[in-house]
Structures are given as C-alpha cells and as structure tokens.
Amino acid sequence: MRSRPCQNHKITETVVGNIPAEHAVAIHNDQLTLTADTLGAQMQSITSYKGTEYLWNGDERYWKGRAPVLFPFVARLKDKTYTVNGGTYQMKIHGFASAYEFEVAEQTESRVTFMLRDNEVTRAQFPFAFLFKVRYALKESTVEVTYTVDNPEDEMLHFGLGGHPGFNVPVSYTHLTLPT
C-alpha cells in the first residue's frame, strides 16, 4: 500500500495498487486472488497463489486501462454522437460505465457482483432505464465474468456491452485455457 494525493492535494488516502482502498474489492480462492475497483467495476489484478500477475499493469506510457467494462456502447461513434427515438445524444468511446461508481450488490469469499442503475446523468447520454450488473466469480483457476442487463421498462433497450481486459504477456500456455 502507498499514498497518493487527493483532488485537493492536502489530504492523502491509502491506496491498494493504484486504487483507493475504499474502492478496492478483493475475492479469492485457493488458486487466485482478484481485485476490482468499484469505479467502473474494473478488474485491477488477477494473481495466482504463486504470485503470477495475469492482468496488465495499467502503465500509462502504453495504455492506462487494465480491464475496462464497456457499456452501453463498445466502439467509437462518428462525432461521438448517435440518434435514437428522435433524440440526439453524445457518448465517448466504449460508453460510460468505466466512469461511474458501481455498488457492491453481493459478495462472498470467491464472488462479487457490481451494480449500476440509470440516473439523471446517464439518461442525458443514454435515454434508457437499466440495471447493469457485472459479476466476477473464481472457479478453481478460472475467472468467470457475467454481465446482466435488466430492462425495467416496456420500451426496447438498445445497448452493447463487453470487456476489454489487457493481459501480461508472455503467459505460459499451461496457464491459459481457450474455449473450443
């Protein structure tokens, strides 16, 4: 743990890795430890019991992200603008989820679920009601990621979602399992 200055540069806060301790959520089993940030529900670290770090370190010289969650849009919009239901809206690349504080909806030793609800600010960019959940679960040497989007209204909910994890390479193929 180390300290970094807060926004006002007068107060310091304790951080875990590169995130404030009050935003860090850790889960573990006998093979892995996963740490995530409530800001954006982004994974910050996936470490084996032997100390191997699998997730990219967020080196700003190359890419400051680690594993951003992309919602409600996953790509780039022309002029950062789109039109839906007769209204025109602005949204940055990959949506807005990474900029929002998620609530921890459920947590056990090896599983955590983060939740984000629509609000006045999200509706200015994305005119839909939603409940977006991101669940990380450790099963042996595997991280299972589950995204859930609930639509509390009757109108069609248009959205895209995805994960954008960066991994440390090289990773030994004895530690990597790809679906067939």
C-alpha positions, 0 to 999 in steps of 0.5 A: 500500500502507498499514498497518493494525493487527493483532488485537493492535494492536502489530504492523502488516502491509502491506496491498494495498487493504484486504487483507493482502498475504499474502492478496492474489492478483493475475492479469492480462492485457493488458486487466485486472488482478484481485485476490482475497483468499484469505479467502473467495476474494473478488474485491477489484478488477477494473481495466482497463489504463486504470485503470477500477475495475469492482468496488465499493469495499467502503465500509462506510457502504453495504455492506462486501462487494465480491464475496462467494462464497456457499456452501453456502447463498445466502439467509437461513434462518428462525432461521438454522437448517435440518434435514437427515438428522435433524440440526439445524444453524445457518448465517448468511446466504449460508453460510460460505465468505466466512469461511474461508481458501481455498488457492491450488490453481493459478495462472498469469499470467491464472488462479487457482483457490481451494480449500476442503475440509470440516473439523471446523468446517464439518461442525458447520454443514454435515454434508457432505464437499466440495471447493469450488473457485472459479476466476477466469480473464481472457479478453481483457476478460472475467472468467470465474468457475467454481465446482466442487463435488466430492462425495467421498462416496456420500451426496447433497450438498445445497448452493447456491452463487453470487456476489454481486459489487457493481459501480461504477456508472455503467459505460459500456455499451461496457464491459459485455457481457450474455449473450443 
